[in-house]
Amino acid sequence: MTSAAVSLPAEGPPAKSLPDELRPRTKRSPLGGRLRHFKRSITPYLFLSPFLLTFLAFVVYPLLYAANLSTTRTKIIGGTSFVGIDNYLRALSDDYFWTGVKNVVSFGALQVPVMLGVALLAALLLDSGIIRRPTVFRLGFFLPFAVPSVVAALIWGYLYGQAFGPVAQISTFFNISPPLFLSPDSIIPVLANISTWQYAGYNMVIMYAALKSIPTELYEAARVDGATGIDIARHIKIPMIAPAIMLTLIFSIIGTLQLFNEPNVMRQVAPDAIGPNFTPNLYVYNLAFQNQQFDYSAAIAFTLATVTVALVAVILVINTWRTRRSA
């Protein structure tokens, strides 16, 4: 049986495509194109809608309501009236408010450098590799951050207690006077110790993550040039993680000016050292929920927010100026 020969077409140059203007065009419905474009544009917002609705309901609306409330004044006789910026002018001349600001600034001047210094040292130790069980060390250092601030204040309030704390009991056993931890002169270092114990681990994690992003080739080149571990930390690691340190500094300043839980809890065991206006937030809380001055407390809160933004802006400007100068 003979097989028929199958002739294949000879390969030639590829056929030239027609110009765009000569190609046959398929008609598309303008309504369908608009519908597809609408679906593509609306899909991201559908995914974001749960967060946006929550943000609007629990952040934006309360802020707008508080801003409107801060421009009013409620009297027993006469009801609520619009007073413009009178509440803000009153806040700027309120000695109780500025006493609270002075207290939190003193607290931050002591607590923030110590906390960030401890966090930086712990992060450098972890990154150096001299710690044998880094996971256990990192977890143990970070664990206090998982403790709620109210619980932490209760624990330290018990430890500092001048009548029932372990230090007071040991002092009584040896017939010596217990140290006055909760006196007006020592209450700021006491609160600073509580915050340092609680938040140093959180800042350590941020700095340690920044250290792990530094290329190891820089360390190897420095060791070839004879640099020690301290030299590498001073001249390579710390300058390279300066943005992370600045981030922790800003977070710490904001948290310092918003100090509330620790003095509010410790006030029960140290009423002579912590008054109702010890911090601005504590003053706002007492104005609103003790004195029922919601309008004036809202003005105090916005004034505190303005002070916070101004202080952070000054720090950012100084940091930008130093960065450009050293570049």
Secondary structure as UniProt FT lines:
FT   HELIX           20..22
FT   HELIX           30..55
FT   HELIX           56..60
FT   HELIX           61..69
FT   TURN            70..71
FT   STRAND          72..75
FT   TURN            76..78
FT   STRAND          79..82
FT   TURN            84..85
FT   HELIX           86..92
FT   HELIX           95..128
FT   HELIX           134..142
FT   HELIX           143..146
FT   HELIX           149..160
FT   TURN            162..164
FT   HELIX           166..173
FT   TURN            174..175
FT   TURN            181..182
FT   TURN            184..186
FT   HELIX           187..212
FT   HELIX           216..224
FT   TURN            225..226
FT   HELIX           229..232
FT   HELIX           233..237
FT   HELIX           238..240
FT   HELIX           242..257
FT   HELIX           261..266
FT   TURN            267..269
FT   TURN            271..273
FT   TURN            276..277
FT   HELIX           280..289
FT   HELIX           294..326
//
